[in-house]
Amino acid sequence: MLETADTPPLISRRTTPPTWLVVALACAGQFLVVLDVSVVNVALPSMRTDLGLSVSGLQWVVNAYAIAFAGFMLLGGRAGDLYGRKRMFLVGLGLFTLASLGGGLAQEGWQLLLARAVQGLGAAVLAPSTLTLLTAAVPEGAARARAIATWAAVGAGGGAAGGLVGGVLVDVLSWRWVLLINVPVGAVVLAGSLRWLVESRAGDRRRLDLPGALLVTAGLGTLAYGISRTQERGWTDPASVLPLAAGVLLIALFLLVEARTPAPLMPLGLLRRRPVASANAAMLVSGSAMFCMWYFMTLYAQNVLGYSPLAAGAALVPSSLAVIIGSKTAPRLMRTAGPRFVAVLGTLIGASGFAWQSTMSAHEAYVTAIMCPGILMMLGGGLAMTPLAALATSGAAVGEAGVVSGLVNTSRTMGGSLGLAVMSTIAASGTGTGTGPQALTDGYALAFRASTAVLLGGAVLMALWLPRRLPQK
């Protein structure tokens, strides 16, 4: 007998594993997914030399993953609701691991970009299940807030640790190992998940909204491509205007399909709920700035300051620790000050770090060039992420858990992928025709100034729109 959306989720009859084990496996999956957003950054110069990639090609090594990740995330979340969260966790992790193998063995630039896109698809199936498995295992309340904080800290730590992990692998082995390392790690997590995770689903057998997933992914990709074309052609050239217009049209068609289909990928009614709509909007805005930090910081360290890949990764270790501290501190502050205050506070702290980083020069000491501003940026990011994730998932019905979790990750990654395209264009305009360290520094500094403005606008948005407290059931 099938369940309805109003009945408890279907759970297998196997012995329920300890909660800590479910949280650990879910966080391990999230760590891999987020790690691969940033781990390639320190390897970009080596990839360019080995595979002959262009400057715009380097951007697409990052964005091919991020756009596929963001575009198919809602599909992955809905698939978890319908066909089982454990099943989709395993499918996504398996696809992610195989694509990592393909990327590590790539001999041409297009092969690497294709593998990165498939990695993103696997991550999109995997990531929503990490949060849904966690929220299903931990009752709503203080315990869940702590579990979400751990998930956020591990995810943020994955992004932060990417630089160090990538630097070690590139220096000791080669750039290929920033992808190949996922193969043994993915195999271990797959084995543990197959053995210990318990299946659950909403029990609803509606069809997946594949047209919606294709439209939103194509729209994001076309929009990002159009933005990247402005680096060479400007904003008014047909080569830029046409893909920008096509991207907007595809996203508009996606919204039209979602409004009319009986089983939408993203039920637009969710966005009528203030906590869901406001938290996801805030994630999109802040993600558009925060996502770019690792990209520009690693390029600045290597291309301007002359750091090796290992040194560039090690330089970001304090930032890695700061984001974890911020994520783990947030729940305690939320209990006394409320999620809105913590999100705004974190965003303002992050903005101060971006403003400091925008004063960078071509000849500067590590402490003021990277360490201190990096700590502020990531401490603020960690503080803001936990309350936003808690607000976005609070009060979700059983049948909506996957899609709500997918929407959280989609908003953050969608903002990041489009933000990277925009900030790369801004950096290119600041660099001008120069190729020396000072010209590159001028471009990176301009991107950090633009990110500061975005974060300040995000803080205002959060202060005006986010609920003061988590909604009560």
C-alpha positions as CSV (number, residue, x, y, z in Angstrom):
1,M,0.0,0.0,0.0
2,L,1.4,3.4,-1.1
3,E,1.6,6.2,1.3
4,T,0.1,9.6,0.7
5,A,1.9,12.9,1.3
6,D,0.1,13.2,4.6
7,T,1.3,9.9,6.0
8,P,4.7,9.3,7.7
9,P,7.6,8.6,5.3
10,L,8.2,5.0,4.2
11,I,11.1,3.6,6.2
12,S,12.7,0.2,5.6
13,R,12.4,-2.4,8.3
14,R,16.1,-2.5,8.9
15,T,17.4,-1.5,12.3
16,T,17.6,2.3,12.5
17,P,21.2,3.3,12.7
18,P,22.5,5.7,15.3
19,T,21.7,9.3,14.5
20,W,25.3,10.4,14.6
21,L,26.1,7.8,11.9
22,V,23.4,9.2,9.6
23,V,24.6,12.7,10.2
24,A,28.2,11.6,9.5
25,L,27.4,9.9,6.2
26,A,25.1,12.8,5.0
27,C,27.9,15.3,5.9
28,A,30.5,13.2,4.0
29,G,28.4,13.3,0.9
30,Q,27.9,17.1,1.3
31,F,31.7,17.5,1.9
32,L,32.5,15.9,-1.4
33,V,29.9,17.9,-3.3
34,V,31.1,21.3,-2.0
35,L,34.8,20.3,-2.0
36,D,34.6,19.9,-5.8
37,V,33.2,23.4,-6.3
38,S,36.5,24.8,-5.0
39,V,39.2,22.1,-5.1
40,V,39.9,22.8,-8.8
41,N,40.7,26.5,-8.2
42,V,44.4,26.0,-7.3
43,A,44.8,23.5,-10.2
44,L,43.5,26.0,-12.8
45,P,46.9,27.2,-14.0
46,S,48.2,23.6,-14.3
47,M,45.0,22.6,-16.2
48,R,45.5,25.5,-18.6
49,T,49.1,24.6,-19.3
50,D,48.4,20.9,-19.7
51,L,45.2,21.0,-21.8
52,G,45.6,24.4,-23.5
53,L,42.5,26.0,-22.0
54,S,41.7,29.6,-22.6
55,V,41.0,32.2,-19.8
56,S,37.2,31.7,-20.4
57,G,37.8,28.0,-20.5
58,L,39.2,28.1,-16.9
59,Q,36.0,29.9,-15.8
60,W,33.9,27.0,-17.3
61,V,35.9,24.4,-15.5
62,V,34.3,25.9,-12.4
63,N,30.9,26.9,-14.0
64,A,30.3,23.6,-15.9
65,Y,30.0,21.9,-12.5
66,A,28.2,24.7,-10.8
67,I,25.5,25.2,-13.5
68,A,24.7,21.5,-13.8
69,F,24.7,21.3,-10.0
70,A,22.3,24.2,-9.6
71,G,20.1,23.4,-12.7
72,F,19.4,19.8,-11.7
73,M,19.3,20.2,-7.9
74,L,15.5,20.6,-7.8
75,L,15.1,17.5,-9.9
76,G,17.4,15.6,-7.5
77,G,15.4,16.8,-4.5
78,R,12.1,15.7,-6.1
79,A,13.5,12.4,-7.1
80,G,14.5,11.7,-3.5
81,D,11.0,12.4,-2.3
82,L,9.5,10.1,-4.9
83,Y,11.9,7.3,-5.3
84,G,13.8,7.3,-2.0
85,R,16.4,9.5,-0.4
86,K,18.9,6.7,0.2
87,R,18.5,5.5,-3.4
88,M,19.1,8.9,-4.8
89,F,22.0,9.5,-2.5
90,L,23.7,6.3,-3.8
91,V,22.8,7.1,-7.5
92,G,24.2,10.6,-7.2
93,L,27.3,9.6,-5.4
94,G,28.0,6.8,-7.9
95,L,27.6,9.1,-10.9
96,F,29.7,11.8,-9.2
97,T,32.5,9.2,-8.5
98,L,32.5,7.9,-12.1
99,A,32.6,11.4,-13.5
100,S,35.5,12.3,-11.3
101,L,37.4,9.3,-12.8
102,G,36.6,10.5,-16.3
103,G,37.7,14.1,-15.5
104,G,41.0,12.9,-14.0
105,L,41.8,10.9,-17.1
106,A,40.8,13.7,-19.6
107,Q,43.2,14.4,-22.5
108,E,41.4,17.3,-24.0
109,G,39.8,20.4,-22.6
110,W,36.3,19.5,-23.8
111,Q,36.6,16.1,-22.1
112,L,37.4,17.8,-18.8
113,L,34.4,20.2,-19.2
114,L,32.1,17.4,-20.0
115,A,33.2,15.4,-17.0
116,R,32.7,18.4,-14.8
117,A,29.2,18.9,-16.1
118,V,28.4,15.2,-15.3
119,Q,30.0,15.6,-11.9
120,G,27.6,18.5,-11.3
121,L,24.6,16.3,-12.4
122,G,25.7,13.6,-9.9
123,A,26.1,16.3,-7.2
124,A,22.6,17.6,-7.9
125,V,21.1,14.2,-7.3
126,L,23.2,13.6,-4.2
127,A,23.2,17.0,-2.4
128,P,19.4,17.4,-1.6
129,S,19.4,13.9,-0.1
130,T,22.2,14.8,2.3
131,L,20.1,17.5,4.0
132,T,16.8,15.5,3.8
133,L,18.4,12.3,5.3
134,L,19.7,14.5,8.1
135,T,16.4,16.4,8.8
136,A,14.5,13.0,8.7
137,A,16.8,11.5,11.3
138,V,16.8,14.5,13.7
139,P,13.6,15.9,15.2
140,E,12.9,19.6,14.7
141,G,14.2,21.8,17.4
142,A,17.6,22.5,19.0
143,A,19.0,19.1,18.0
144,R,18.1,19.6,14.4
145,A,19.6,23.2,14.5
146,R,22.9,21.6,15.8
147,A,22.8,18.9,13.1
148,I,22.1,21.5,10.4
149,A,25.0,23.6,11.8
150,T,27.3,20.6,11.5
151,W,26.0,20.0,7.9
152,A,26.6,23.7,7.1
153,A,30.1,23.7,8.7
154,V,31.1,20.5,6.8
155,G,29.8,22.0,3.6
156,A,31.5,25.3,4.2
157,G,34.6,23.5,5.3
158,G,34.6,21.5,2.1
159,G,34.6,24.7,0.1
160,A,37.3,26.1,2.3
161,A,39.5,23.0,2.4
162,G,39.4,22.7,-1.3
163,G,42.3,25.1,-1.7
164,L,44.5,23.2,0.7
165,V,43.6,19.7,-0.6
166,G,44.0,20.8,-4.2
167,G,47.3,22.5,-3.5
168,V,48.8,19.4,-1.8
169,L,47.6,17.1,-4.7
170,V,48.8,19.4,-7.5
171,D,52.2,19.9,-5.9
172,V,52.8,16.3,-4.8
173,L,51.1,14.5,-7.7
174,S,49.4,16.4,-10.5
175,W,46.2,18.4,-11.2
176,R,44.5,15.2,-12.2
177,W,44.4,14.1,-8.6
178,V,42.1,16.9,-7.5
179,L,39.5,14.8,-9.4
180,L,40.8,11.3,-9.0
181,I,40.9,11.6,-5.2
182,N,37.1,11.4,-5.2
183,V,37.2,7.9,-6.5
184,P,38.5,6.0,-3.4
185,V,36.7,8.4,-1.0
186,G,33.4,8.1,-2.9
187,A,33.8,4.3,-2.9
188,V,34.2,4.2,0.9
189,V,31.2,6.5,1.5
190,L,29.1,4.4,-1.0
191,A,29.9,1.3,1.0
192,G,29.0,2.8,4.3
193,S,25.8,4.4,3.0
194,L,24.7,1.1,1.4
195,R,25.2,-0.7,4.7
196,W,23.9,1.9,7.2
197,L,21.5,4.4,5.7
198,V,17.8,3.6,6.0
199,E,15.5,4.3,3.0
200,S,12.7,6.9,3.2
201,R,10.4,8.6,0.7
202,A,7.2,10.5,0.6
203,G,5.5,7.6,-1.2
204,D,4.1,9.8,-4.0
205,R,4.6,8.2,-7.4
206,R,4.1,11.4,-9.5
207,R,6.3,11.7,-12.6
208,L,9.4,13.8,-12.5
209,D,9.2,17.2,-14.2
210,L,12.1,16.6,-16.6
211,P,11.1,19.5,-19.0
212,G,11.4,21.9,-16.0
213,A,14.9,20.6,-15.1
214,L,16.1,20.9,-18.7
215,L,14.7,24.5,-19.1
216,V,16.2,25.8,-15.8
217,T,19.6,24.2,-16.6
218,A,19.6,25.5,-20.2
219,G,18.5,28.9,-19.0
220,L,21.3,29.2,-16.4
221,G,23.9,27.9,-18.7
222,T,22.9,30.2,-21.6
223,L,22.7,33.2,-19.2
224,A,26.2,32.5,-17.8
225,Y,27.5,32.0,-21.3
226,G,26.1,35.4,-22.3
227,I,27.6,37.1,-19.3
228,S,31.0,35.5,-20.1
229,R,30.8,36.8,-23.7
230,T,30.7,40.4,-22.4
231,Q,34.3,40.1,-21.4
232,E,35.3,40.2,-25.0
233,R,32.4,41.8,-26.8
234,G,30.8,44.2,-24.3
235,W,27.1,44.2,-23.1
236,T,25.6,45.6,-26.3
237,D,27.2,43.3,-28.9
238,P,24.8,40.8,-30.5
239,A,27.1,38.0,-29.4
240,S,26.4,38.9,-25.8
241,V,22.8,40.2,-26.1
242,L,21.4,37.1,-27.9
243,P,22.5,34.5,-25.3
244,L,21.5,36.8,-22.5
245,A,18.0,37.2,-23.9
246,A,17.7,33.5,-24.6
247,G,18.7,32.7,-21.0
248,V,16.1,35.0,-19.6
249,L,13.5,33.5,-22.0
250,L,14.3,30.0,-21.0
251,I,14.0,30.8,-17.3
252,A,10.7,32.5,-18.0
253,L,9.5,29.4,-19.8
254,F,10.6,27.3,-16.8
255,L,8.4,29.4,-14.5
256,L,5.5,29.1,-16.9
257,V,5.9,25.3,-17.1
258,E,6.1,25.1,-13.3
259,A,2.9,27.2,-13.0
260,R,1.0,24.8,-15.3
261,T,2.3,21.3,-14.7
262,P,0.4,19.1,-12.2
263,A,3.6,17.9,-10.6
264,P,6.0,20.8,-10.8
265,L,9.7,20.5,-10.1
266,M,9.5,23.7,-8.0
267,P,6.0,24.2,-6.6
268,L,5.7,28.0,-6.9
269,G,3.4,28.0,-3.9
270,L,6.5,27.4,-1.7
271,L,7.6,30.8,-2.5
272,R,4.5,32.3,-0.9
273,R,5.9,31.2,2.4
274,R,7.9,34.1,3.8
275,P,10.7,32.0,5.5
276,V,11.3,29.9,2.3
277,A,11.1,32.8,-0.1
278,S,13.2,35.3,1.9
279,A,15.9,32.7,3.0
280,N,16.3,31.5,-0.6
281,A,16.5,35.0,-2.0
282,A,19.1,35.8,0.6
283,M,21.1,32.7,-0.3
284,L,21.1,33.6,-3.9
285,V,22.3,37.1,-3.3
286,S,25.0,36.2,-0.8
287,G,26.1,33.2,-2.8
288,S,26.8,35.3,-5.8
289,A,29.5,37.1,-3.8
290,M,30.8,34.4,-1.5
291,F,31.2,31.8,-4.2
292,C,33.7,34.0,-6.0
293,M,36.0,34.4,-3.0
294,W,38.0,31.1,-3.5
295,Y,38.3,31.6,-7.2
296,F,39.8,35.1,-7.1
297,M,41.9,34.5,-3.9
298,T,43.7,31.4,-5.3
299,L,44.3,33.2,-8.6
300,Y,45.6,36.3,-6.7
301,A,47.9,34.1,-4.6
302,Q,49.4,32.3,-7.6
303,N,49.3,34.8,-10.4
304,V,50.2,37.9,-8.4
305,L,52.0,36.9,-5.2
306,G,53.8,34.0,-6.9
307,Y,52.6,31.3,-4.4
308,S,52.9,27.6,-5.4
309,P,49.6,25.6,-5.5
310,L,50.4,24.1,-2.1
311,A,51.3,27.5,-0.6
312,A,48.1,29.0,-2.1
313,G,46.0,26.3,-0.5
314,A,47.8,26.6,2.8
315,A,47.2,30.3,2.8
316,L,43.5,29.8,3.0
317,V,43.6,27.4,6.0
318,P,42.7,30.1,8.5
319,S,39.6,31.0,6.3
320,S,38.7,27.3,6.4
321,L,38.8,27.3,10.2
322,A,36.8,30.5,10.3
323,V,33.9,29.3,8.3
324,I,33.6,26.2,10.5
325,I,33.7,28.3,13.7
326,G,31.1,30.6,12.3
327,S,28.8,27.7,11.3
328,K,29.1,26.1,14.7
329,T,28.7,29.4,16.7
330,A,25.5,30.3,14.8
331,P,23.0,28.0,16.6
332,R,23.9,29.4,20.0
333,L,23.5,32.9,18.8
334,M,20.2,32.0,17.1
335,R,18.7,30.8,20.4
336,T,19.2,34.2,22.0
337,A,19.2,36.7,19.1
338,G,17.1,34.9,16.5
339,P,18.0,33.8,12.9
340,R,17.4,37.1,11.3
341,F,19.9,38.9,13.5
342,V,22.6,36.2,13.0
343,A,22.1,36.2,9.2
344,V,22.5,40.0,9.0
345,L,25.4,40.0,11.4
346,G,27.2,37.3,9.4
347,T,26.6,39.1,6.1
348,L,28.0,42.4,7.5
349,I,31.1,40.7,8.9
350,G,31.6,39.0,5.5
351,A,31.1,42.3,3.7
352,S,33.8,43.9,5.9
353,G,36.3,41.2,4.8
354,F,35.4,41.7,1.1
355,A,35.9,45.5,1.6
356,W,39.3,44.9,3.2
357,Q,40.3,42.4,0.4
358,S,39.4,45.1,-2.2
359,T,42.3,47.2,-1.0
360,M,44.8,44.5,-2.1
361,S,48.1,45.4,-3.9
362,A,50.6,43.5,-6.0
363,H,53.2,43.6,-3.2
364,E,51.7,42.9,0.2
365,A,52.4,40.7,3.3
366,Y,50.3,37.5,3.7
367,V,48.7,38.6,6.9
368,T,47.0,41.6,5.4
369,A,46.8,40.4,1.8
370,I,45.0,37.1,2.5
371,M,44.7,35.9,6.1
372,C,42.8,38.6,7.9
373,P,40.3,39.6,5.2
374,G,39.8,35.9,4.4
375,I,39.0,35.1,8.0
376,L,36.4,37.9,8.1
377,M,34.8,36.8,4.8
378,M,34.4,33.2,5.8
379,L,33.5,33.8,9.5
380,G,30.7,35.9,8.2
381,G,29.7,33.3,5.6
382,G,29.6,30.6,8.2
383,L,27.5,32.6,10.6
384,A,24.9,33.5,7.9
385,M,24.5,30.1,6.3
386,T,23.1,28.2,9.3
387,P,20.1,30.5,10.0
388,L,19.3,30.8,6.3
389,A,19.3,27.0,5.9
390,A,17.2,26.6,9.0
391,L,14.6,29.2,7.9
392,A,14.5,27.7,4.4
393,T,13.7,24.2,5.6
394,S,11.6,25.0,8.7
395,G,8.1,23.5,8.7
396,A,8.5,21.5,5.4
397,A,5.9,18.8,4.9
398,V,7.1,15.2,4.4
399,G,6.4,15.3,0.7
400,E,8.2,18.6,0.3
401,A,11.4,17.8,2.2
402,G,13.5,16.9,-0.8
403,V,12.4,19.8,-3.0
404,V,12.8,22.3,-0.2
405,S,16.3,21.0,0.5
406,G,17.1,21.1,-3.2
407,L,15.9,24.7,-3.4
408,V,18.3,25.7,-0.6
409,N,21.3,24.3,-2.5
410,T,20.0,25.6,-5.9
411,S,19.6,29.2,-4.6
412,R,23.2,29.2,-3.2
413,T,24.8,27.5,-6.2
414,M,22.7,29.4,-8.8
415,G,23.7,32.6,-7.3
416,G,27.4,31.5,-7.2
417,S,27.5,30.4,-10.8
418,L,25.9,33.5,-12.2
419,G,27.9,35.6,-9.7
420,L,31.2,34.1,-10.9
421,A,30.3,34.9,-14.5
422,V,29.5,38.5,-13.6
423,M,32.5,39.0,-11.3
424,S,34.8,37.5,-13.8
425,T,33.5,40.1,-16.3
426,I,34.0,42.9,-13.8
427,A,37.5,41.7,-13.0
428,A,38.4,41.5,-16.8
429,S,37.1,45.1,-17.2
430,G,39.3,46.2,-14.3
431,T,42.3,44.5,-15.7
432,G,41.9,46.1,-19.1
433,T,44.6,45.1,-21.6
434,G,47.3,44.6,-19.0
435,T,48.7,41.2,-18.1
436,G,51.2,42.0,-15.4
437,P,50.7,41.6,-11.6
438,Q,49.4,45.1,-11.0
439,A,46.8,44.9,-13.8
440,L,45.6,41.5,-12.5
441,T,45.4,43.0,-9.0
442,D,43.3,45.9,-10.2
443,G,40.8,43.5,-11.8
444,Y,40.6,41.3,-8.7
445,A,40.2,44.3,-6.4
446,L,37.3,45.6,-8.5
447,A,35.5,42.2,-8.3
448,F,35.9,42.3,-4.5
449,R,34.5,45.9,-4.3
450,A,31.5,44.7,-6.4
451,S,31.0,41.7,-4.1
452,T,31.1,44.1,-1.1
453,A,28.2,46.1,-2.6
454,V,26.3,42.9,-3.3
455,L,26.7,41.7,0.3
456,L,25.6,45.1,1.8
457,G,22.5,44.9,-0.4
458,G,21.9,41.4,0.8
459,A,22.1,42.5,4.5
460,V,19.5,45.1,3.8
461,L,17.3,42.5,2.1
462,M,17.6,40.1,5.1
463,A,16.9,42.8,7.7
464,L,13.7,43.8,5.9
465,W,12.4,40.4,4.8
466,L,13.6,37.5,6.9
467,P,11.4,36.5,9.8
468,R,12.7,37.4,13.2
469,R,12.2,33.8,14.6
470,L,11.9,30.3,13.2
471,P,8.2,29.6,12.5
472,Q,6.5,27.4,15.1
473,K,4.6,24.3,14.0
